[in-house]
Amino acid sequence: MEKIIASSFLPVTSFAFNYEFNMNSMVRYLIIITLCYYFLKGLIYLLLWQTTHKIEERAREQKRKEKEKRESMRRIWEDEEIERDDDSNWW
């Protein structure tokens, strides 16, 4: 009978030890998972920021090119009007 009682307490103590060990490892895993989550979240935000920045830069460049094109077209029209005015006054 003594053997049975002594052996019946053994799993309880080993369970308590394993429970404590499992809690420590669970806390470690939770910390590691949390750090990985924030690391990946930071990488995603960095990627999105870089993409947005490149798109904005391309849009600014395209806007500048369109403005130059309009300006050159305006200059061409002004030059043609000046030439027409000069040609129309020859007589």
QUILIN-V437985 format. One record per run of one state. SS is the DSSP state (hx for helix, st for strand, lp for the rest). FROM is the first residue (numbers start at 0). LEN is the number of residues. If there is no record, write none. Layout:
# QUILIN-V437985
ss = <SS | SS>
from = <FROM | FROM>
len = <LEN | LEN>
This chain:
# QUILIN-V437985
ss = <lp | hx | lp>
from = <0 | 1 | 88>
len = <1 | 87 | 3>
